[in-house]
Amino acid sequence: MTDPLYDPAALLAACARGERAALQRLYQNEAPLLLGIVLRLVRDRGLAEDILHDAFLRIWRGAAGFAPERGTARGWM
């Protein structure tokens, strides 16, 4: 079930402002799908979890570089 109030672009903007709760919400909504994708690629759960962790660190650090006029937040992530 999709949360009708979930707005990944707004959450990325909040991450860019340093709002940790926004990253937590992004993680809660996106991590299951992204973990599944990474797991299919590397076929090792521990490695997939490490990659996902690194990906969210990069999302946090690079959120200010997201430009909604250039594409979707999910595509950027």
Secondary structure as UniProt FT lines:
FT   TURN            4..5
FT   HELIX           8..16
FT   TURN            17..18
FT   HELIX           20..42
FT   HELIX           45..62
FT   HELIX           63..65
FT   HELIX           68..70
FT   HELIX           73..76
//
